[in-house]
């Protein structure tokens, strides 16, 4: 007895194939159009890529900027990077700076505005050799202090600690090499960067946070210009919203962002980046603080300090004009 014939599936109709092709083509065109419509935006970093920029890289690699319809380029910085002049002149749409730099720039006529404070507590520290026994900068009696004398924190330290002439202030080189060679040296640093690099090369260091000494400007601050906020407020809102998500993600899990940072700054090993992210976390989300938030009282205190240090003339800057607490943030319920 012959086996029953298997039913032969009907051949797809030519019209159905055409409709399927058209649908796929349409989807492809829509996707391409969206990618082409993504608004190109530049964020100028204030230094070579490092964990200080973790929230920005997290927003990039996790697609938060893309979800806002933005094609963001993170422009690497360098020593003395002219971030705020570039932002003020419109050469880049956004930049990264610290709060004291923003106030000083406004005093010089640069209409720049802070939008997100990535780091609530300043990472600036003075790095000393553990064997030196120095636990207080008032203990310095000799040796060299490597720091950028034009920076506000340096003015604060020189006013706070009137070191004897035997203490020599020398320019900051941007490298830990001079520090490693001189056991009496003191060097400016960011707590999540140079100290970890020095320790990776065998040094034992101690960090004295400048914030704990009384000078605590916000750091890794997202900044834009008054003209951009007035002409393209929706762009600023989208950048702020995505950047805040980026910082939240970076504090949860920095691994993907750190991988991208390392791809752009190969001098930083995965171990250095992991330790740096751990050291950064309490600065970005201190107890009782809000990720990315800013307190008007802190801006006023900082402005008053700059006046006391002779870096600002009284009334030169209204600190309330230096920041915006509304752009891109959800209204509180």
Number of C-alpha atoms within 10 A of each C-alpha: 3 4 5 6 6 6 6 6 6 6 6 8 8 8 9 10 11 11 11 11 12 12 12 12 12 12 12 12 12 12 12 11 11 12 14 12 12 16 15 12 17 17 22 26 25 24 18 17 24 24 27 26 24 28 26 29 28 30 26 23 16 17 16 22 26 17 14 16 19 22 18 18 13 17 16 16 17 13 10 8 16 15 24 27 16 18 26 25 14 14 12 19 21 29 28 28 25 20 27 22 16 23 27 18 19 20 17 12 11 19 21 27 29 26 27 28 27 32 28 25 23 23 24 22 23 20 25 26 23 14 12 14 10 18 14 9 17 11 11 21 13 14 16 20 22 22 20 18 15 10 12 20 24 16 17 18 17 14 12 13 13 12 18 10 10 11 16 15 19 13 14 16 15 16 13 17 11 15 22 19 9 12 16 17 21 27 28 27 24 21 22 25 21 20 27 21 21 19 13 13 12 10 17 15 16 20 21 19 21 21 16 12 14 14 21 22 27 29 24 27 26 25 31 26 24 19 15 19 18 10 10 11 15 14 19 21 18 19 28 22 19 25 25 24 20 27 26 20 19 25 20 10 13 22 18 15 26 28 18 18 23 18 12 14 14 12 10 19 15 15 12 23 25 18 15 23 23 15 18 23 16 15 21 28 20 13 8 6 15 14 20 25 18 22 14 14 11 15 22 14 15 21 26 18 18 22 16 14 16 12 18 18 14 13 11 15 19 14 20 12 14 21 22 16 14 11 18 21 14 8 6 4 3
